[in-house]
């Protein structure tokens, strides 16, 4: 029994796992082609989710988790490229043992930062936080507690410190705006060239821009929300990834609306980071497709 357990542990330790994202115009035979490739290389499909925007003239999206103990996934890259080319599609293959490298930008308000740090250290978020950058110097102790590098970059109207931010984030795959209250310039977005996710403290497309708590209060809405979305050059207009809501009434003050909203904001952002780090999100036009 000890010997069998020892062999089993060796197999698990040598197991390779990866996530495949595949998209193309929809047509018959896509899944069959990929399945035959994996069968040929003794690769197991652990899970698979797929979606077609239209069965007759739409676009096809597929997420697969695959595993193998005797095949390097680098060996199938060329064959995957060939399949993608034959379907006029594209793919990404992500190893599950390489956590996503991220940087977090945050201003003074810290509820989203705290949630992300806690879930990161608890192992719930498969990411590596490369840096935390802020235009306020009040997060030093919090970051030191979690042993995450902190950088204070004071911002003025004439100097947004974007060159320094780019330098600190150049080795990351994602920037997270955890209530960072500065608008990033089009030049920054083009220079960074990776995805940026923002948490907005309203149920978009309602109450874009500044002070949505006050906007919601003055409109007398009965539902408030939080929205995680990709950042684009158009403020609060990027593809929406996830949203959460909470009911309010005429009895709620602005302070109470803010308190309820902050709970939504921190959980929505952390849940969205998890979706992104597990490669469950596809961008599609100005929308997203989420395999949860």
N, C-alpha and C positions, 0 to 999 in steps of 0.2 A: 504493500500500500504506500509506503514511504517513497519507494522508487517511482511508482506511477505518478504520485503527486509531484515529484521532482521533475519528471518529464513534462508534465502538464504546465508547470511553472516556466520551464524553458520555452515551451511553445508560446505561452502568453507573452513572455518577455520579448520574443522575436516577432510578435505579430505587428504587422504594419496596417494602419488604418488611414483612410483618406476620404475626403468629401469631393464628389464630382458635381459641378454645376454645368449643365448643358442646355443650350437654347438654339432654336432654329425655326424656320418656317415649318408649320406642321404638315406632316405627310406620313404615310404608313412606313413601318420598318425601322424607326429610330431606336426604340427600346430593344428590338431584336438584334440589331447590329451591335449595340453596346453590350448586351448580354452575351452574345457569342464571343466577343473580344475577351470579356472577363472569364468566361468558361475556358477558353483556350489557354489562358495564363493562370488557371487555378486560383482565380480571385472570386471571393464570395461577396454577394450583395447582401448587406445587413439590413438596409432599409431603402425605400425608394418612394418619392413623391413626385407627381407630375401634374401639369395643368396645360390646357390648350385654350387660348383666347377665342378660338372659333375652330370647330372641327373640320371645316371645309376650306377656309381661307385665312387661318389665324396663325398665331405663333405658339410654339411649343416650349415648355420649360420643364426641366427635370433636375431633381437633386437626389443623388445617391450616396449612401455611405457604404464603402467597400472595405474589404480586409483581405490580407494574405500573409502567410507566414514564410513563404518561400519565393515571393516575387517582389522586386523593387518596382514601385510605380513609375520610376523614371523610364523603365523599359517599355512602357506602353504609351508614352507621350506621342511618339510619331504616329502610331496607329490611331490614337484619339484625334490627332490633327487631321488625318486622312478621312476619318468618319465625319468630323465636323465640316470639312471641306465638301464632302459629297452631299451634305444636307444644307450647304450654305449657312452653316451655323458657327457657333463659338463655344468654347468650354474653358473652365478653370478647374484645376485639381489641387486640393489643399491637403497637406498632411496634418493629421489631428495632433501630432506630437510637437507642433510648432505653434505656440500661442501667438495670437495677433498682437503686434506691437502698436501701442497707442500713446498719444499724449492727450492730456486733459487741460483745457483752458477754462478758467473760472474767474469770476469777479468776486465781490465781497460775500454774497450770499452763498452759504456752504452746504445746504441740505442735500443737493444732488451729488456734490463731491463726496460727502460722508457716506452716502449710500453706495456709491461706486467703489470707494476704498474698502468698505466693509465686505461687500460681496466679492470683490477681487481677492482679498486676503482669506476669505472663507472658502475660496476655491469654486465659487459659483460662476464666476466669469472667466472663460478660457482666454485671458489676455495677459499681456505683460505691460504694465504702465511704465513707460520709458521716462516720462517727465510730467510734472504738473506745473503749469505756467499761469501766473495771475498778475493783474494790474493792481492788486492789493497785497500787502505783506502780512496779512493776518492768518495765513494758512501754514506757516512754517512748522509750528508745533504738531499740528494734525498730520502733516506729511512725514515728519520725523517719527511720529508714533508708528506709522505704517511702513516706515523705511522706504519711502518713495522720494526721488529727487524733486525738490521744489525750486522754482525760479521766479523771482519777483522782478517784473518789468513794468516800471511806472509808465503810464500812458498819458499823453497830452493830445490836444486837438491837432497839433501840427506833427506829432510823432507817435504813431500807433505801434512802434516797435516791431513791425511785421518782418523786417529782415532778421532780427534776432529770434523771433518765433520760428521762422523758416529754418534757421540754423539748428534750433533745438529739436525740431520735429522731422528733420530730413531723413532719419532712419526709421520712421514709423509708417504704418499702413493705414492709420485712421487718426483723425483728430476729433475729439469729443468736446463740444461746447456745453459745459455743465453750468449753465446760467452765466455765460461770458457775455457781458453787456456791451461789447464793442462790435461794430460791423466790420467784417473782413472785406478788404478791397478786391475787386476783380483781378488785379495783378497778383494778389496773394493766392487766390483760388487757382489761378492758372499755374503759378509757380509750384504750389504744393502738389497738385495733380492727382492726389488720392482723395478718397471720400472724406467728407466732414459731416458729422451728425450734430444737430442742434436740438435742444429741448426748449420748446416755446410754451409759455405759461398761459395758453388758452386753447380752446378747441377750434383749431384752424379749419376752414379759412376765416372764422370769426375773430375779430379783435387782434389784427396784426399789429406789429410795431410795439411802441412803448406803452407801459402801464395797462395791460389788459385787465388787471384786477379792477381798476377804476372804471374802465370801459364796460365791463360786465355789470358792475354795481349800478352804473348810471342807466344802463339799458334795462335793468330789472330782469335779467335772464333767470331761468329756473334750473339751468344746467351749466356747470362750468367744466372745463377740461384741460388736459395737457396733451401736447402733440410733439412727437419726435419725428424729425424730417431731415432729409439731406439738404445741405446748404448749397444754394446757387447764387448767382449774381443778383437775383430778384429777392428782396428781403421777405422771409417767411413764405416763400412760394415754392420751395423745393418739394420733391416727391415725399409724400407722407408715408411714414413707416408704421407707426403705431400711435394709438390714442386711448386715453381713459377719461371717464367722466364721473361727476358726482352731482347729486341734486342739491339745490339751494332754494331758499325762499326769500320773501320780503323781509324776514326777520334777521337775515345775515348782514353783519356789518362788513365793511371792506377788510378789516383785520381778520374776521372769521373766514371770508372768502379766500384770502391769501393763505391762511393756515390749511384749509381743505385742499387748495390747489397745490401747495407744496408737497403734500403727501402723494398726489397724483404725479407730479413732476418727477420726483426722485424714483418712484417705482417704474414709471413709463420709460425713463431714460435707461435705467439699469437693465430692464427687460429687453429694450431695443439693442443695447450693446451685446447682450447674450445672443440675440437672434443674428446679429451681424457677425460676431465672432464664430458662430457655428455655421456660417455661410448658408443661412436660410432665406436670404433676401435677394430678389432679382429686381433690378430697375427695368421698368417697361413704360416707355413714353414718359409721361409726367406722373406715373403711378409706380407702385411697387407690388410685387407678388411675394407673399410670405408663406413659406412652408414651415408651419409650427408643429 
